[in-house]
Amino acid sequence: MKRLYSLFFLLFLIVTNLQSQNMIDSLKTSLMGKHPDTLRVKIYDDLVWELYVRGNRDEALRYAVEGLELAKKINYERAVADLYHQLGNIYYSKSNYTKSLENYFSSLKIKEKLGLKKGLASGFGSIGNVYQAQGNYPKALHYQFMALKLSTEVDHKSGVAVALNNIGNVYGRMNSNDSAMKYFNAAVKVDEEIDDIYGMSQAFGNISNIYKAKNDYNKSLEYIQRALAIQEKIGDQRGMAGSYGNLGTIYLALGKYTEALDYLTRSVTLSRQSGFKEYIKENYADLSKTYEKLGQKDKALEFYKKYSDLKDTLLNDENNKHIAEMSAQYDSDRKDNEIKLLNKDKEKIEAIAAAESKRQNIIISAVTIGFVFVLVFAFFVFRSNREKQKINIEITRQKEIIEERNNEVHESITYAKRIQTAILPPVKLVKSYLPESFILFRPKDIVSGDFYWIDKIDDKILFAAVDCTGHGVPGAMVSVVGNNGLNRALKEFGLVSPKLILDKLNELVEETFSKSESEVKDGMDISLCCLNLSSRLLHWSGANNPLWIHRNGNLELIKGDKQPVGAFEYRKPFTEHSFQLNKGDLIYIFTDGFADQFGGENGKKYKYKQLQEILLSGSSKEMSEQHRILNSAFDTWKGDLDQVDDVCIIGVRV
């Protein structure tokens, strides 16, 4: 079985190498053609990347140097920065951290000059990786958080995911497993959002390491296998080398030493081909432990010596010293650049100051002459401002008085609304007299000139929709006179006939307003019904306002007398109409506010025709639903326009 695994592994390497080689050969062929230098530099950059990710480090190094020389020659600074960064990657993969940092810092200087924030973020992250490999975790975190901040500022989600992943790696090395897991999960979320499967594979591998550190080997295996599946799919040899090594350490921890040797050997093979010395070092240490567990002491000692020698090569005091010097030099260069810029600014400022001094001498002479005039002018301005301040104080005082009076008026009107509401029959009373009914009542202002009235004498129900002259406070005052008149006609004079009630109401209204020294012509339009619930006999009279009866699928219109209640030159007795209704017939009485409302697409009146149509279409519905439909239709038609008048509609099903 072990040989079968090895055969599959060998076949996979052959197929992967063939696929990648086609891309590399194509780029090499393009490089040999005649192209503008800028395009040739781009081909170099792409070729270096392909060679790097496929593990051909020495060849990638050669082409990176050639491309860098050409980019410098044509002064293509952006490409120079990119190729320096690629060189840093190559040396990092070869575990030459000194050379790696030299190139990363060279790249950063150019990116800072060009203002390439994405490139700067990538450079900071790469430098952070070098410090992590050196075991300098505070410095590593410093650079990784700089990378995260810049990537977030420019909304570079791929850069954000990489930075989150790298920060998690540093915390993992510091054994802060919970912090590490938080950043890895955040990286996976961003990678999934942008569909970056390469980034996901890295995050999955890192999450596997955290579960391994927590001795949860089942979870660790699950995540490393997810990572490996992606890496094999995209041919990521560096990732595969790391995943094979992780699988080896997991099986070592589980006591499956044969499987551990198999995966560790695969990791060494891939790492040697690609020059991943850091991975080789870790693999040697794990191979030594595995052979020790198998009782093969000689093999264990052999791999431990290899591990120790390679570790000394990668980590030595001279390298660490040189890296520290480069970091300090980079910080120093940045400060020097800032000082140079400040000096240039200083020279410009001094030149401007000299010219300004000459101008000042001329200006001072002129100012001295005009100073006396300014003092005189200032005196008059001061006196004028004093007067303005007095005026402003008085305006403010008057404004406060007006606001106070406005508040008093508003409070008075609000209290008047409470009184008017108390006069109106409560909904509970209306429903007790007319169970199947609705009243749509929408005042334009706080108080209303429209009102509704209802009362009962024996088996007769009297109800009315009334529209007084005006709206708001004037209309509300007239409505009190009207309501009082209806109550007196019914209770004091014992009238139940609608026409006699309207005639008496007219007398009472004219009598009330005739007491005024000035002529008052206010009055009201009214639609008044007297319904016998037992016999279903309806008596009705109207002053200007009509009655609509819905029966047998039709809406019948009965017009009122063309005269109001109140002062009128050609007064005559009101007319009374009688109707024998059937069960289910509908009665509608109303004021003109609904039909007169402006709105719709063209800002026109709603009109009675539309009101008829909406009542006909909803006649089969419950009375509460008819109320909802009318209310909604009014709001839709009105839209953002102001309400023009009070609205009152009464509907009754017999």
C-alpha positions as CSV (number, residue, x, y, z in Angstrom):
1,M,0.0,0.0,0.0
2,K,2.9,2.4,0.8
3,R,4.4,1.8,-2.6
4,L,1.0,2.5,-4.2
5,Y,0.8,5.8,-2.4
6,S,4.3,6.7,-3.6
7,L,3.4,5.8,-7.2
8,F,0.3,8.0,-7.1
9,F,2.4,10.8,-5.6
10,L,5.1,10.4,-8.3
11,L,2.4,10.5,-11.1
12,F,0.8,13.6,-9.6
13,L,4.2,15.4,-9.6
14,I,4.8,14.4,-13.2
15,V,1.3,15.7,-14.4
16,T,1.6,18.9,-12.4
17,N,5.1,19.7,-13.6
18,L,4.0,19.1,-17.2
19,Q,1.1,21.5,-16.9
20,S,3.2,24.2,-15.3
21,Q,6.0,23.7,-17.7
22,N,3.7,24.5,-20.6
23,M,3.0,28.0,-19.1
24,I,6.7,28.5,-18.3
25,D,7.7,27.5,-21.9
26,S,5.1,29.8,-23.3
27,L,6.5,32.8,-21.3
28,K,10.1,31.9,-22.2
29,T,9.2,31.8,-25.9
30,S,7.4,35.2,-25.6
31,L,10.6,36.6,-24.0
32,M,12.6,35.6,-27.0
33,G,10.3,37.6,-29.4
34,K,10.6,41.3,-30.3
35,H,8.6,43.3,-27.8
36,P,8.7,46.8,-26.3
37,D,10.9,46.9,-23.2
38,T,8.0,47.6,-20.9
39,L,6.2,44.5,-22.2
40,R,9.4,42.4,-21.8
41,V,9.7,43.5,-18.2
42,K,6.1,42.4,-17.6
43,I,6.9,39.0,-19.2
44,Y,9.9,38.7,-16.9
45,D,7.7,39.4,-13.9
46,D,5.1,36.8,-14.9
47,L,7.8,34.2,-15.7
48,V,9.6,34.7,-12.3
49,W,6.3,34.2,-10.5
50,E,5.4,31.0,-12.4
51,L,8.9,29.6,-11.7
52,Y,8.7,30.6,-8.1
53,V,5.3,29.0,-7.4
54,R,6.4,25.9,-9.2
55,G,9.5,25.6,-7.0
56,N,12.1,26.5,-9.7
57,R,13.9,28.9,-7.3
58,D,17.3,29.1,-9.0
59,E,15.9,29.7,-12.4
60,A,13.4,32.2,-11.0
61,L,16.3,34.0,-9.4
62,R,18.2,34.3,-12.7
63,Y,15.2,35.7,-14.6
64,A,14.4,38.1,-11.7
65,V,17.9,39.6,-11.8
66,E,17.7,39.9,-15.7
67,G,14.2,41.6,-15.4
68,L,15.4,43.9,-12.7
69,E,18.3,45.1,-14.7
70,L,16.0,45.9,-17.7
71,A,13.5,47.6,-15.5
72,K,16.2,49.8,-14.0
73,K,17.6,50.6,-17.5
74,I,14.3,51.9,-18.8
75,N,13.5,53.6,-15.4
76,Y,10.3,51.5,-15.0
77,E,10.0,52.1,-11.2
78,R,6.8,50.1,-10.6
79,A,8.4,47.0,-12.2
80,V,11.6,47.6,-10.3
81,A,9.6,47.5,-7.0
82,D,7.7,44.4,-8.1
83,L,10.9,42.5,-9.1
84,Y,12.7,43.5,-5.9
85,H,9.7,42.0,-4.0
86,Q,9.9,38.8,-6.1
87,L,13.6,38.5,-5.3
88,G,12.7,38.9,-1.6
89,N,10.2,36.0,-2.0
90,I,12.8,33.8,-3.7
91,Y,15.5,34.4,-1.0
92,Y,12.8,33.9,1.7
93,S,11.9,30.5,0.2
94,K,15.6,29.6,0.1
95,S,15.8,30.7,3.8
96,N,18.3,33.4,3.0
97,Y,16.6,35.9,5.3
98,T,19.3,38.6,5.0
99,K,19.0,38.8,1.2
100,S,15.3,38.5,1.5
101,L,15.0,41.6,3.7
102,E,17.5,43.6,1.5
103,N,15.2,43.1,-1.5
104,Y,11.9,43.7,0.5
105,F,13.2,47.0,1.9
106,S,14.5,48.1,-1.6
107,S,11.0,47.4,-2.9
108,L,9.3,49.3,0.0
109,K,11.3,52.5,-0.7
110,I,10.1,52.7,-4.2
111,K,6.5,51.8,-3.3
112,E,6.5,54.6,-0.7
113,K,7.8,57.1,-3.3
114,L,5.1,56.0,-5.8
115,G,2.3,55.9,-3.1
116,L,1.5,52.3,-3.9
117,K,-0.5,51.4,-0.8
118,K,-1.4,47.8,-1.9
119,G,2.2,47.1,-2.7
120,L,3.3,48.6,0.7
121,A,0.9,46.3,2.5
122,S,2.2,43.3,0.7
123,G,5.8,44.3,1.5
124,F,5.0,44.8,5.2
125,G,3.4,41.4,5.3
126,S,6.4,39.7,3.7
127,I,8.8,41.4,6.1
128,G,6.6,40.3,8.9
129,N,7.0,36.7,7.7
130,V,10.8,37.0,7.8
131,Y,10.7,38.2,11.4
132,Q,8.4,35.4,12.2
133,A,10.8,32.9,10.7
134,Q,13.6,34.5,12.8
135,G,11.4,34.1,16.0
136,N,11.1,37.8,16.5
137,Y,7.3,37.7,17.1
138,P,6.7,41.3,18.4
139,K,8.4,42.7,15.2
140,A,6.5,40.3,13.1
141,L,3.2,41.4,14.5
142,H,4.1,45.0,14.1
143,Y,4.6,44.6,10.3
144,Q,1.6,42.3,9.9
145,F,-0.8,44.8,11.6
146,M,0.7,47.6,9.4
147,A,-0.2,45.4,6.4
148,L,-3.7,44.8,7.7
149,K,-4.3,48.6,8.3
150,L,-3.2,49.6,4.8
151,S,-5.2,46.8,3.0
152,T,-8.3,47.8,4.9
153,E,-7.8,51.5,4.0
154,V,-7.7,50.7,0.3
155,D,-10.4,48.0,0.6
156,H,-8.1,45.4,-0.8
157,K,-9.9,42.3,0.5
158,S,-7.3,39.8,-0.8
159,G,-4.6,41.7,1.2
160,V,-6.8,41.8,4.2
161,A,-7.2,38.0,4.1
162,V,-3.4,37.5,3.8
163,A,-2.7,39.8,6.7
164,L,-5.3,38.1,8.9
165,N,-3.8,34.8,8.1
166,N,-0.2,36.0,8.8
167,I,-1.3,37.5,12.1
168,G,-2.9,34.2,13.1
169,N,0.4,32.5,12.2
170,V,2.4,34.7,14.6
171,Y,-0.1,34.1,17.4
172,G,0.1,30.4,16.7
173,R,3.9,30.5,17.1
174,M,3.4,32.4,20.4
175,N,1.1,29.6,21.6
176,S,-1.8,32.1,21.7
177,N,-4.1,29.5,20.1
178,D,-7.5,31.3,20.7
179,S,-6.2,34.5,19.2
180,A,-4.7,32.6,16.3
181,M,-8.0,30.8,15.6
182,K,-9.9,34.1,15.7
183,Y,-7.7,35.5,12.9
184,F,-7.7,32.3,10.8
185,N,-11.5,32.1,10.8
186,A,-11.7,35.8,9.9
187,A,-9.3,35.1,7.0
188,V,-11.4,32.2,5.8
189,K,-14.5,34.4,5.8
190,V,-12.8,37.0,3.6
191,D,-11.4,34.4,1.3
192,E,-14.8,32.8,0.8
193,E,-16.3,36.2,0.0
194,I,-13.7,36.8,-2.8
195,D,-13.5,33.1,-3.8
196,D,-9.7,32.9,-3.1
197,I,-9.1,29.1,-2.9
198,Y,-5.4,29.6,-2.5
199,G,-6.0,31.8,0.6
200,M,-8.5,29.3,1.9
201,S,-6.0,26.5,1.6
202,Q,-3.4,28.4,3.7
203,A,-6.0,29.3,6.3
204,F,-7.2,25.6,6.5
205,G,-3.6,24.5,7.0
206,N,-3.1,27.0,9.8
207,I,-6.3,26.0,11.5
208,S,-5.2,22.4,11.3
209,N,-2.0,23.4,13.2
210,I,-4.1,25.0,16.0
211,Y,-6.2,21.9,16.5
212,K,-3.0,19.8,16.5
213,A,-1.6,22.1,19.2
214,K,-4.8,21.4,21.2
215,N,-4.4,17.6,20.6
216,D,-7.6,17.5,18.6
217,Y,-6.1,15.3,15.9
218,N,-9.4,14.4,14.2
219,K,-10.2,18.1,13.5
220,S,-6.6,18.7,12.6
221,L,-6.7,15.9,10.0
222,E,-10.0,17.2,8.6
223,Y,-8.6,20.7,8.0
224,I,-5.2,19.7,6.6
225,Q,-6.9,17.3,4.1
226,R,-9.2,20.2,3.0
227,A,-6.1,22.3,2.5
228,L,-4.2,19.6,0.6
229,A,-7.1,19.0,-1.8
230,I,-7.0,22.6,-2.9
231,Q,-3.2,22.7,-3.1
232,E,-3.1,19.5,-5.3
233,K,-5.8,21.1,-7.5
234,I,-3.9,24.3,-8.1
235,G,-0.4,22.7,-8.1
236,D,0.9,24.7,-5.1
237,Q,4.1,22.7,-4.3
238,R,5.1,24.9,-1.4
239,G,1.6,24.4,0.2
240,M,1.7,20.7,-0.5
241,A,5.1,20.3,1.1
242,G,3.9,22.0,4.2
243,S,0.6,19.9,4.3
244,Y,2.6,16.7,3.8
245,G,4.8,17.7,6.7
246,N,1.8,18.5,8.9
247,L,0.2,15.2,8.1
248,G,3.4,13.5,9.1
249,T,3.5,15.2,12.5
250,I,-0.2,14.4,13.1
251,Y,0.4,10.7,12.3
252,L,3.5,10.8,14.5
253,A,1.3,12.1,17.4
254,L,-1.3,9.4,16.7
255,G,1.4,6.7,16.9
256,K,1.0,5.8,13.2
257,Y,4.7,5.8,12.4
258,T,4.6,4.2,9.0
259,E,2.2,6.8,7.7
260,A,4.2,9.5,9.4
261,L,7.4,8.4,7.6
262,D,5.6,8.3,4.3
263,Y,4.2,11.9,4.5
264,L,7.4,13.4,6.0
265,T,9.5,11.8,3.2
266,R,7.1,13.3,0.6
267,S,7.5,16.7,2.2
268,V,11.3,16.4,2.2
269,T,11.2,15.4,-1.5
270,L,9.0,18.4,-2.5
271,S,10.9,20.8,-0.3
272,R,14.3,19.8,-1.7
273,Q,13.0,20.2,-5.3
274,S,11.8,23.7,-4.5
275,G,14.5,24.8,-2.0
276,F,12.1,25.1,1.0
277,K,14.9,24.8,3.6
278,E,12.6,25.8,6.5
279,Y,10.3,22.9,5.8
280,I,13.3,20.6,5.4
281,K,14.6,21.6,8.8
282,E,11.2,20.8,10.5
283,N,10.9,17.6,8.6
284,Y,14.3,16.4,9.7
285,A,13.3,17.0,13.4
286,D,10.1,15.1,12.9
287,L,11.8,12.2,11.1
288,S,14.3,12.0,13.9
289,K,11.4,11.6,16.4
290,T,9.7,9.0,14.2
291,Y,12.7,6.8,13.9
292,E,13.3,7.1,17.6
293,K,9.8,5.8,18.2
294,L,10.4,2.9,15.8
295,G,13.6,2.0,17.8
296,Q,15.9,2.9,14.9
297,K,18.4,4.9,17.0
298,D,21.0,5.3,14.2
299,K,18.4,6.8,11.8
300,A,17.1,9.0,14.6
301,L,20.6,10.4,15.3
302,E,21.3,10.9,11.6
303,F,18.3,13.1,11.0
304,Y,18.8,14.9,14.3
305,K,22.3,15.9,13.1
306,K,20.8,17.1,9.7
307,Y,18.2,19.1,11.6
308,S,20.9,20.7,13.9
309,D,23.2,21.6,11.0
310,L,20.5,23.1,8.9
311,K,19.1,25.0,11.9
312,D,22.6,26.5,12.6
313,T,22.8,27.6,8.9
314,L,19.4,29.3,8.9
315,L,19.7,31.0,12.3
316,N,23.0,32.5,13.2
317,D,24.0,35.6,15.1
318,E,25.6,37.2,12.0
319,N,22.3,37.0,10.1
320,N,20.3,38.3,13.0
321,K,22.7,41.2,13.4
322,H,22.6,42.1,9.7
323,I,18.7,41.9,9.7
324,A,18.5,44.2,12.7
325,E,20.9,46.7,10.9
326,M,18.8,46.6,7.7
327,S,15.6,47.3,9.7
328,A,17.3,50.2,11.5
329,Q,18.7,51.5,8.2
330,Y,15.2,51.4,6.7
331,D,13.7,53.4,9.6
332,S,16.6,55.8,9.4
333,D,16.2,56.3,5.6
334,R,12.6,57.1,6.1
335,K,13.5,59.7,8.8
336,D,16.2,61.2,6.5
337,N,13.7,61.5,3.7
338,E,11.3,63.3,6.0
339,I,14.2,65.7,7.1
340,K,15.1,66.4,3.4
341,L,11.6,67.2,2.6
342,L,11.4,69.5,5.6
343,N,14.7,71.3,4.6
344,K,13.3,71.8,1.1
345,D,10.2,73.3,2.6
346,K,12.3,75.5,4.8
347,E,14.3,76.9,1.8
348,K,11.0,77.7,0.0
349,I,9.6,79.3,3.1
350,E,12.7,81.5,3.5
351,A,12.6,82.7,-0.1
352,I,8.9,83.5,0.2
353,A,9.6,85.3,3.5
354,A,12.3,87.5,1.9
355,A,9.9,88.6,-0.9
356,E,7.2,89.1,1.6
357,S,9.4,91.3,3.7
358,K,9.8,93.7,0.8
359,R,6.1,93.8,0.3
360,Q,5.6,94.4,4.0
361,N,7.8,97.6,4.0
362,I,5.6,99.1,1.3
363,I,2.4,98.0,3.0
364,I,3.5,99.4,6.4
365,S,3.9,102.8,4.9
366,A,0.4,102.7,3.4
367,V,-1.1,101.3,6.5
368,T,0.4,104.0,8.7
369,I,-1.2,106.7,6.5
370,G,-4.6,104.9,6.6
371,F,-4.5,103.9,10.3
372,V,-6.1,107.2,11.4
373,F,-8.9,106.7,9.0
374,V,-9.4,103.2,10.2
375,L,-9.7,104.4,13.8
376,V,-12.3,106.9,12.8
377,F,-14.2,104.2,10.8
378,A,-13.9,101.7,13.7
379,F,-15.5,104.2,16.0
380,F,-18.5,104.5,13.7
381,V,-18.7,100.8,13.2
382,F,-18.5,100.2,17.0
383,R,-21.4,102.6,17.6
384,S,-23.4,101.0,14.8
385,N,-22.8,97.6,16.2
386,R,-24.0,98.8,19.6
387,E,-27.2,99.9,18.0
388,K,-27.5,96.6,16.1
389,Q,-27.0,94.7,19.3
390,K,-29.9,96.6,21.0
391,I,-32.1,95.9,18.0
392,N,-31.1,92.2,18.0
393,I,-31.9,91.9,21.7
394,E,-35.3,93.5,21.1
395,I,-35.9,91.1,18.1
396,T,-35.0,88.1,20.2
397,R,-37.3,89.3,23.0
398,Q,-40.2,89.8,20.5
399,K,-39.5,86.4,19.0
400,E,-39.7,84.7,22.4
401,I,-43.0,86.5,23.1
402,I,-44.4,85.3,19.7
403,E,-43.2,81.8,20.3
404,E,-44.8,81.8,23.8
405,R,-48.1,83.0,22.4
406,N,-47.9,80.5,19.6
407,N,-47.5,77.8,22.2
408,E,-50.4,79.1,24.1
409,V,-52.6,79.1,21.0
410,H,-51.5,75.6,20.1
411,E,-52.3,74.4,23.6
412,S,-55.7,76.1,23.4
413,I,-56.5,74.5,20.0
414,T,-55.3,71.1,21.4
415,Y,-57.7,71.5,24.3
416,A,-60.5,72.5,21.9
417,K,-59.9,69.2,20.1
418,R,-60.5,67.4,23.3
419,I,-63.8,69.3,23.7
420,Q,-64.8,68.6,20.1
421,T,-63.9,64.9,20.5
422,A,-66.0,64.7,23.6
423,I,-69.0,66.2,21.6
424,L,-68.6,63.6,18.8
425,P,-70.4,60.2,19.5
426,P,-67.9,57.6,20.6
427,V,-67.3,54.6,18.3
428,K,-68.7,52.2,20.9
429,L,-72.1,54.1,20.8
430,V,-72.1,54.2,17.0
431,K,-71.6,50.4,16.8
432,S,-74.3,49.8,19.4
433,Y,-76.8,51.7,17.2
434,L,-75.5,50.6,13.8
435,P,-73.4,47.4,14.2
436,E,-72.6,47.1,10.5
437,S,-71.2,50.6,9.8
438,F,-68.0,52.6,9.5
439,I,-67.1,56.3,9.9
440,L,-64.0,57.7,8.1
441,F,-63.2,60.9,9.9
442,R,-60.0,62.8,9.1
443,P,-59.7,66.5,10.1
444,K,-57.4,68.7,8.1
445,D,-56.2,70.5,11.2
446,I,-56.1,69.8,14.9
447,V,-59.8,70.6,15.1
448,S,-62.4,70.0,12.4
449,G,-65.2,71.9,10.6
450,D,-66.7,68.5,9.7
451,F,-68.5,66.4,12.3
452,Y,-70.8,63.4,12.5
453,W,-73.9,63.1,14.7
454,I,-76.0,60.1,15.8
455,D,-78.9,59.5,18.2
456,K,-81.8,57.1,18.8
457,I,-85.5,57.6,19.4
458,D,-87.4,54.4,20.0
459,D,-86.6,52.1,17.0
460,K,-85.4,55.0,14.8
461,I,-81.7,55.8,14.4
462,L,-80.9,59.3,13.3
463,F,-77.4,60.0,11.9
464,A,-75.8,62.8,9.9
465,A,-72.5,63.9,8.1
466,V,-72.1,67.7,8.5
467,D,-69.7,70.1,6.7
468,C,-69.5,73.5,8.4
469,T,-68.2,76.7,6.8
470,G,-64.4,76.6,6.8
471,H,-62.1,74.3,8.7
472,G,-59.8,74.4,11.7
473,V,-60.8,76.7,14.5
474,P,-63.6,78.7,12.7
475,G,-65.1,75.5,11.3
476,A,-64.9,73.9,14.8
477,M,-66.8,76.8,16.4
478,V,-69.6,76.5,13.8
479,S,-69.7,72.7,14.4
480,V,-70.5,73.3,18.1
481,V,-73.5,75.4,17.0
482,G,-74.6,72.7,14.5
483,N,-74.2,69.9,17.0
484,N,-76.1,71.8,19.7
485,G,-78.9,72.6,17.2
486,L,-79.4,69.0,16.1
487,N,-79.6,67.9,19.8
488,R,-82.2,70.6,20.5
489,A,-84.3,69.8,17.5
490,L,-84.4,66.2,18.6
491,K,-84.6,66.4,22.4
492,E,-86.2,69.8,23.0
493,F,-88.6,70.1,20.1
494,G,-89.2,66.3,19.7
495,L,-88.6,66.3,15.9
496,V,-87.7,63.0,14.1
497,S,-88.5,64.0,10.5
498,P,-85.2,64.9,8.7
499,K,-86.8,67.8,6.8
500,L,-88.3,69.3,10.0
501,I,-85.0,68.8,11.9
502,L,-83.2,70.7,9.1
503,D,-85.8,73.5,9.1
504,K,-85.5,73.8,12.9
505,L,-81.7,73.6,12.7
506,N,-81.7,76.5,10.2
507,E,-83.8,78.6,12.5
508,L,-81.5,77.9,15.5
509,V,-78.3,78.7,13.5
510,E,-79.7,81.9,12.1
511,E,-81.0,82.9,15.5
512,T,-77.5,82.3,17.1
513,F,-75.6,84.3,14.5
514,S,-78.2,87.1,14.3
515,K,-77.2,88.2,17.8
516,S,-73.8,89.3,16.5
517,E,-73.4,93.1,15.7
518,S,-71.5,92.1,12.5
519,E,-73.2,90.1,9.8
520,V,-72.3,86.4,10.0
521,K,-73.2,84.2,7.0
522,D,-71.6,81.0,8.2
523,G,-73.6,77.8,8.1
524,M,-73.3,74.1,7.1
525,D,-74.0,71.5,4.5
526,I,-75.6,68.3,5.9
527,S,-76.9,64.9,4.9
528,L,-79.3,63.6,7.5
529,C,-80.9,60.1,7.8
530,C,-83.6,58.6,9.9
531,L,-83.6,54.8,9.7
532,N,-86.2,52.5,11.2
533,L,-84.2,49.3,11.8
534,S,-87.3,47.1,12.2
535,S,-89.1,48.2,9.0
536,R,-86.0,49.2,7.1
537,L,-87.7,52.4,6.1
538,L,-85.3,55.3,5.5
539,H,-86.3,59.0,5.6
540,W,-83.6,61.5,4.4
541,S,-83.1,65.2,3.7
542,G,-80.0,67.0,2.5
543,A,-78.7,70.6,2.5
544,N,-76.4,70.6,-0.6
545,N,-75.0,67.2,0.3
546,P,-76.3,64.0,-1.4
547,L,-77.3,60.5,-0.3
548,W,-75.9,57.3,-2.1
549,I,-77.8,54.0,-1.8
550,H,-76.2,50.8,-3.0
551,R,-78.8,48.1,-3.9
552,N,-79.1,45.5,-6.6
553,G,-75.5,46.1,-7.7
554,N,-76.2,49.7,-8.5
555,L,-75.3,53.0,-6.7
556,E,-78.3,55.3,-6.7
557,L,-77.7,59.1,-6.2
558,I,-80.2,61.3,-4.4
559,K,-79.4,65.0,-4.5
560,G,-80.1,67.3,-1.6
561,D,-81.7,70.7,-1.7
562,K,-79.5,73.4,-3.1
563,Q,-79.4,75.5,0.0
564,P,-77.3,75.4,3.1
565,V,-78.3,75.5,6.8
566,G,-77.8,79.1,7.8
567,A,-78.3,82.5,6.1
568,F,-79.5,82.1,2.5
569,E,-81.4,84.6,0.3
570,Y,-83.8,82.2,-1.4
571,R,-84.7,80.0,1.6
572,K,-87.4,77.3,1.2
573,P,-88.5,74.4,3.4
574,F,-86.3,71.3,3.1
575,T,-87.5,68.3,1.1
576,E,-87.8,64.8,2.6
577,H,-87.2,61.5,0.6
578,S,-88.4,58.1,1.8
579,F,-87.0,54.7,0.7
580,Q,-88.0,51.1,1.5
581,L,-84.7,49.3,1.8
582,N,-83.9,45.5,1.8
583,K,-81.5,43.6,4.0
584,G,-78.0,44.1,2.7
585,D,-78.6,47.5,1.1
586,L,-75.9,50.1,1.8
587,I,-76.2,53.8,2.7
588,Y,-73.4,56.3,2.2
589,I,-73.5,59.9,3.3
590,F,-70.4,62.2,3.3
591,T,-68.9,65.7,3.1
592,D,-67.0,67.0,0.0
593,G,-63.4,66.7,1.5
594,F,-62.6,63.2,0.0
595,A,-63.7,64.1,-3.5
596,D,-62.0,67.5,-3.5
597,Q,-58.6,66.2,-2.4
598,F,-55.7,67.0,-4.9
599,G,-53.2,64.2,-5.7
600,G,-52.4,61.4,-8.1
601,E,-49.8,61.7,-10.9
602,N,-51.1,65.1,-12.2
603,G,-52.1,66.7,-8.9
604,K,-55.8,66.8,-9.8
605,K,-59.0,66.4,-7.7
606,Y,-60.1,62.9,-6.7
607,K,-63.7,63.7,-7.8
608,Y,-67.0,61.8,-7.0
609,K,-66.7,59.4,-10.0
610,Q,-63.6,57.7,-8.5
611,L,-65.3,57.6,-5.1
612,Q,-68.3,55.9,-6.6
613,E,-66.1,53.3,-8.3
614,I,-64.2,52.5,-5.1
615,L,-67.4,52.1,-3.1
616,L,-68.9,49.9,-5.8
617,S,-65.8,47.6,-6.0
618,G,-65.8,47.2,-2.2
619,S,-69.5,46.9,-1.5
620,S,-69.4,43.2,-0.9
621,K,-66.7,43.5,1.8
622,E,-67.1,43.9,5.5
623,M,-67.6,47.5,6.7
624,S,-64.3,47.6,8.5
625,E,-62.5,46.5,5.3
626,Q,-64.3,49.2,3.4
627,H,-63.0,51.8,5.9
628,R,-59.5,50.5,5.4
629,I,-59.7,50.6,1.6
630,L,-61.0,54.2,1.7
631,N,-58.4,55.3,4.1
632,S,-55.6,53.7,2.1
633,A,-56.9,55.1,-1.2
634,F,-57.0,58.7,0.3
635,D,-53.3,58.4,1.5
636,T,-52.2,57.0,-1.8
637,W,-54.0,59.7,-3.8
638,K,-52.8,62.6,-1.5
639,G,-49.1,61.4,-1.5
640,D,-46.9,64.2,-0.4
641,L,-49.5,66.9,-0.9
642,D,-51.3,68.7,1.9
643,Q,-54.8,67.7,2.9
644,V,-57.1,70.4,1.5
645,D,-60.3,69.9,3.6
646,D,-61.8,67.9,6.4
647,V,-63.0,64.4,5.5
648,C,-66.1,62.6,6.8
649,I,-67.8,59.5,5.2
650,I,-70.4,57.3,6.9
651,G,-71.3,53.9,5.6
652,V,-74.2,51.7,6.9
653,R,-75.3,48.3,5.9
654,V,-79.0,47.6,6.6
